[in-house]
Amino acid sequence: MALTPRLVRACRGEEVDRTPAWLMRQAGRYLPEYRKVREAHSLLDICADAELTSKVTLQPLERFDLDAAIIFADILLPLVPMGIDLDFVPGKGPVIQNPIQSPSDVEALKPFDPRDHLTPTLEAITSVRTQVNQDTAVIGFAGAPFTLASYLIEGAPTKNFGRVKSFMSNEPEAFLALMTKLREVSGRWLTAQAEAGADALQLFDTWAGWLNPITYEKQVMEHSRFVFHNLKGTGCPTIHFAVGAPHLIELLSQVGSDVLGVDWRLSIDEAWSRFSMDCAIQGNLDPTALLGSEQHIRRAVIDVMQRVDQRPGHIFNLGHGMLPQTPPHSVTIAMDALRSYEATAA
């Protein structure tokens, strides 16, 4: 009989033998073994090769006491088969050469089947699932409709999201059409990952925190809710994470995920007390804590765990992604602090 991964049980609010832990961006630039791979391959090269994707995905599990592997990919990958010219520019990040500027640009976006166009990632999920033990979860993920729309309209990293907000107000029908297309993309992409062997699915709404509650509720919320509703048939628990969004916490908890990820700007106990619906919680160590001394790291981990106070349904994670300058040994310290605290508290 197959063992249900610890993380999956925690997502459902069940009692577990220890708090499941993983870290957003746990496979990436802070690891020297990853940097070695990048010396010969671009990010898109890695994502186009199932073997390389699997290798990078497993690197942090070979170093650290983690309970999940999150597949190495990028939330923007589904935009390419839609007809978007995407590149990752060193020192700048993702750049789109043909951003959305008009209703006709929205109409031109092509539908696609991720099983045909994003095969390497799906093959990597299947491979990783066979390489990790049964109690280790494999996490698939996608970008939320608003975050994908933001990248599409802005075309490059931005500090104020002026273009997407302008598009939302000046072209409301086109924005609705764009969000409708993107929710289908996110839903199909996550469903395909579940079919490939993912145990849990995370939706990243990276830029939702730039919206006020009224705009989020009127123009964004229903589309993320659509994604989660349509994932119920996969049998995979779902996680929802938005950055810089303490002001949206009540709304986010109503969107329909099994777990709500909380970023570092809000204490985890306060966040949990503000949930409008009953769901598990993920988070929320400040990533910069891992840049401090060993004593500082241990105190920060213990603070999170004391605030959780052994309540079921907690997944330990960062309150945003791992910073590139993080010393790998700091992750080892953090995981040891987590396990030592639990051993003492038991």
C-alpha positions in Angstrom: 0.0 0.0 0.0 1.4 3.4 -1.1 2.3 5.8 1.7 0.7 9.2 1.6 3.4 11.8 1.8 3.7 13.7 5.1 3.1 17.1 3.3 -0.1 15.9 1.7 -1.5 14.8 5.1 -0.6 18.2 6.6 -2.3 20.0 3.7 -5.4 18.1 4.7 -5.1 19.2 8.3 -4.2 15.7 9.5 -1.9 14.9 12.4 1.7 14.1 11.2 4.8 12.8 13.0 6.7 16.0 12.2 6.1 19.3 10.5 6.7 18.9 6.8 9.2 21.4 5.4 10.3 22.6 2.0 11.6 26.0 0.8 10.5 28.1 -2.1 13.3 28.3 -4.7 15.1 25.5 -2.8 16.6 24.4 -6.1 18.5 27.4 -7.5 21.3 29.9 -7.5 22.4 29.6 -3.9 23.6 26.0 -4.5 27.1 25.6 -6.0 26.0 22.4 -7.8 23.2 24.3 -9.5 25.5 27.1 -10.6 27.8 24.5 -12.1 24.8 23.3 -14.2 24.1 26.8 -15.3 27.6 27.3 -16.5 26.7 25.0 -19.4 22.9 25.5 -19.7 20.5 28.4 -19.7 17.3 28.2 -17.5 15.2 27.5 -20.6 17.7 24.8 -21.6 17.3 23.1 -18.3 13.5 23.3 -18.5 13.6 21.8 -22.0 15.5 18.7 -20.8 13.7 16.3 -18.5 16.9 14.8 -17.2 18.4 18.1 -16.3 15.2 19.3 -14.7 15.1 16.1 -12.6 18.8 16.6 -11.6 18.3 20.2 -10.5 15.0 19.4 -8.7 16.7 16.7 -6.6 19.9 18.7 -5.7 18.5 20.3 -2.5 17.1 16.9 -1.2 20.6 15.5 -1.5 21.8 18.2 0.9 19.0 18.9 3.3 16.3 17.2 5.5 13.3 18.3 3.4 9.9 16.7 2.9 9.2 17.8 -0.7 10.7 18.3 -4.0 9.3 21.1 -6.1 9.8 20.6 -9.8 12.4 23.0 -11.3 10.5 25.1 -13.8 9.3 28.7 -14.3 5.8 30.1 -14.0 6.2 31.7 -17.5 6.9 28.5 -19.4 3.2 28.1 -20.5 3.4 31.5 -22.2 5.8 30.3 -24.9 3.4 27.9 -26.7 0.8 30.7 -26.6 3.0 32.6 -29.0 5.0 34.7 -26.6 8.6 35.5 -27.3 10.2 35.0 -23.8 13.8 35.3 -22.8 15.6 35.4 -19.4 18.1 38.3 -19.5 21.0 38.1 -17.0 20.7 40.8 -14.4 17.2 41.7 -15.6 15.0 38.6 -15.4 12.2 37.6 -17.8 11.7 39.8 -20.8 8.8 39.5 -23.2 9.5 40.9 -26.7 5.9 40.9 -27.8 3.9 42.1 -24.7 0.1 42.5 -24.6 -0.7 46.0 -25.6 -4.2 45.8 -27.1 -7.3 43.6 -27.3 -6.1 42.2 -30.6 -3.0 40.9 -28.8 -5.2 39.1 -26.3 -7.2 37.5 -29.2 -3.9 36.4 -30.8 -2.9 34.2 -27.9 -2.9 30.6 -28.9 -4.6 27.7 -27.0 -2.4 24.7 -26.4 -2.2 21.3 -24.7 0.6 21.2 -22.1 0.9 17.5 -22.6 2.2 18.3 -26.1 4.1 21.4 -25.5 5.6 21.2 -22.0 6.5 17.5 -22.1 10.0 17.8 -20.5 8.6 19.2 -17.2 5.9 16.5 -17.1 8.5 13.8 -17.7 10.7 15.2 -15.0 7.8 15.1 -12.5 7.3 11.4 -13.3 11.0 10.7 -13.0 11.4 12.6 -9.7 8.4 10.8 -8.2 10.1 7.5 -8.8 13.4 8.7 -7.4 12.2 10.1 -4.0 10.8 8.0 -1.2 7.1 7.6 -0.7 7.0 10.0 2.2 8.5 12.8 0.2 6.0 14.8 -1.8 6.6 16.1 -5.3 5.1 19.6 -5.8 3.9 20.9 -9.2 3.2 24.6 -9.7 1.9 27.3 -12.0 1.5 31.0 -12.1 -1.9 32.5 -11.1 -3.8 34.3 -13.9 -3.1 37.8 -12.6 0.6 37.2 -12.2 0.9 35.8 -15.7 -1.2 38.7 -17.0 1.2 41.1 -15.3 4.2 39.7 -17.0 2.4 39.6 -20.3 1.4 43.2 -20.2 4.4 44.8 -18.5 6.9 42.8 -20.7 9.7 43.1 -18.2 10.3 43.6 -14.4 8.5 46.6 -13.1 8.4 48.7 -9.9 4.8 50.0 -10.1 2.7 47.8 -12.4 1.5 50.9 -14.2 0.9 49.2 -17.5 -1.2 46.3 -16.1 -3.2 48.5 -13.9 -3.8 50.9 -16.8 -4.9 48.0 -19.0 -7.3 46.7 -16.3 -9.0 50.1 -16.1 -8.9 51.2 -19.7 -9.5 47.8 -21.4 -11.7 45.9 -18.8 -13.3 43.6 -21.4 -9.9 42.7 -22.9 -8.5 42.2 -19.4 -11.4 39.9 -18.6 -10.7 37.9 -21.8 -7.1 37.7 -21.0 -7.7 36.4 -17.4 -10.3 33.9 -18.8 -7.7 32.5 -21.1 -5.0 32.4 -18.5 -7.1 30.6 -15.9 -7.7 27.9 -18.4 -3.9 27.7 -19.0 -3.1 27.5 -15.3 -5.7 24.9 -14.6 -4.8 22.7 -17.5 -1.1 23.0 -16.7 -1.6 22.0 -13.1 -3.9 19.2 -14.0 -1.3 17.8 -16.4 1.3 17.9 -13.6 -1.0 16.0 -11.3 -1.5 13.4 -14.0 2.3 13.1 -14.3 2.7 12.3 -10.6 2.7 15.5 -8.6 1.4 15.0 -5.1 0.5 18.6 -4.4 0.0 21.7 -6.5 0.9 25.3 -5.7 -0.5 28.4 -7.5 1.9 31.4 -7.3 0.2 34.8 -7.4 3.4 36.7 -7.1 2.1 40.1 -7.9 -1.4 40.0 -6.2 0.0 42.1 -3.4 0.2 45.2 -5.7 -3.6 45.3 -5.8 -6.0 46.8 -3.4 -8.7 44.6 -1.9 -11.5 46.0 -4.1 -9.7 45.5 -7.3 -8.5 42.0 -6.3 -12.0 41.0 -5.4 -13.7 42.4 -8.5 -11.2 41.6 -11.2 -8.9 38.8 -10.0 -10.3 36.6 -7.3 -12.8 34.7 -9.3 -10.2 33.6 -11.8 -7.9 32.0 -9.2 -11.0 30.5 -7.6 -11.9 28.9 -11.0 -8.4 27.3 -11.1 -8.8 25.8 -7.6 -12.3 24.6 -8.2 -11.3 22.7 -11.3 -8.3 21.1 -9.6 -10.5 19.3 -7.0 -10.9 16.4 -9.4 -7.1 15.7 -9.4 -7.1 14.5 -5.8 -4.1 16.7 -5.1 -4.1 19.2 -2.3 -3.6 22.8 -3.4 -1.5 25.6 -2.0 -2.0 29.3 -2.8 0.8 31.9 -2.3 0.8 35.6 -2.8 3.6 38.0 -2.0 3.2 41.2 -0.1 -0.5 40.6 0.5 -1.3 40.9 4.3 -4.1 43.3 3.3 -5.7 40.5 1.2 -5.4 37.7 3.6 -9.1 37.3 4.3 -9.9 37.3 0.6 -7.1 34.9 -0.3 -8.4 32.4 2.3 -11.7 32.4 0.5 -10.3 31.5 -3.0 -10.5 27.8 -2.5 -7.1 26.3 -1.8 -6.4 23.7 0.8 -3.4 25.6 2.1 -2.6 29.3 2.2 1.0 30.3 2.0 1.8 33.4 4.1 4.7 35.7 3.4 7.1 37.1 6.0 5.3 40.5 6.4 2.7 39.0 8.6 3.2 36.8 11.7 1.9 33.3 11.0 -0.4 33.2 14.1 -2.0 36.5 13.2 -2.5 35.3 9.6 -4.1 32.1 10.7 -6.5 34.0 13.0 -7.6 36.2 10.1 -8.5 33.3 7.7 -12.2 33.5 6.7 -12.3 29.8 5.8 -10.8 26.8 7.4 -7.5 25.9 5.6 -4.0 24.8 6.5 -1.1 27.3 6.4 2.4 27.4 4.9 5.3 29.5 6.0 6.7 31.8 6.9 10.4 32.3 7.8 11.8 35.6 6.5 14.3 34.6 3.8 16.8 37.1 5.1 16.9 35.2 8.4 19.1 32.7 6.6 21.7 35.4 6.0 22.2 35.9 9.8 24.3 34.1 12.4 23.4 30.5 13.5 21.9 31.9 16.7 19.7 34.3 14.7 18.5 31.6 12.3 17.6 29.3 15.2 15.7 32.0 17.0 13.8 32.9 13.9 12.8 29.3 13.2 11.7 28.8 16.8 9.6 32.0 16.7 7.6 30.6 13.7 7.1 27.3 15.4 6.1 28.8 18.8 3.5 30.9 16.9 2.1 27.8 15.2 1.9 26.2 18.7 1.6 22.6 17.3 -1.6 23.3 15.5 -2.3 20.7 12.8 -2.1 21.8 9.2 1.2 23.6 9.2 3.9 23.3 6.5 7.2 25.0 7.3 8.5 27.2 4.5 10.0 30.6 3.8 7.8 33.7 3.5 9.1 34.2 0.0 11.8 32.5 -2.2 15.3 31.6 -1.2 17.7 34.5 -1.8 20.7 33.8 -4.2 23.3 34.9 -1.6 22.0 32.4 1.0 24.8 30.2 2.4 23.7 26.6 1.9 24.9 25.8 5.5 22.2 28.2 6.8 19.5 25.9 5.4 21.1 23.0 7.3 21.0 25.1 10.5 17.3 26.0 9.9 16.3 22.4 9.3 18.2 21.3 12.4 16.5 24.1 14.4 13.1 22.9 13.3 13.7 19.3 14.2 15.4 20.1 17.5 12.5 22.3 18.5 10.0 19.6 17.6 12.0 17.0 19.6 12.0 19.3 22.6 8.3 20.3 22.3 7.1 16.7 21.9 
